[in-house]
Amino acid sequence: MSLTFYYSPMSTAAITELVLAELDVPYEKVIVDLKKGETRKPEFLRLNPNGKVPLVVHDGVPIWESAAITLYLGEAFGVDRGLYPGPGTRRGEAMKWIAWTDVTFRETVTRWLRNVTEWAPDEQHNTKAAEVAQADIHNCLRILNEALADKSFLLGGYTLADTHLNSVTDWLRFMKTDLSAYANLNAWSERCAARPAYRRVIGAPQLAIPPPTV
């Protein structure tokens, strides 16, 4: 079995790094320098034509997109480790939250960041769009907070769905978003950040993952 993980610091690949740490499977880590345009080189584009990280190559097959990688690695390595449900409704729940993270929640965060940070030039910033995006973020936070009522983790016990989704709440902490209204979410994040795999990758609990650069 060969597994290669293409990674760049300060990017969304941090999610995959945490997933791999939880699974504790052997892999080769290849650092990709975004500033030098290494994701645009022909050899990288042959693996991921989107020219982005994260990317994993498992036994010669490239898998890209963070959610797809988490789902794939969960199915391939997580079931026996108790980190991903077997086929059935619990797996459907895990898939739901992982997909929601990228399709709904992370989209609102990305939209907000593009209107308030250096991701886009100042002349492209739109105050109204930023306000709408921030309202959408808090709606997602409300949904998550309510889903965690009377639960330690999203599915009861810890799974890679928690790994994946908590990474986005970490970005918001890094950006100084006020999360004080979401007691269930904050308690859940503390439990996620106390896990040994999180501490190995990120450091002390609540040390936020920087916002993505790709």
Summary of the structure (lengths in Angstrom):
residues: 214
radius of gyration: 17.0
end to end distance: 28.7
largest distance: 50.9
contacts: 653
relative contact order: 0.14
helix: 54%
strand: 8%
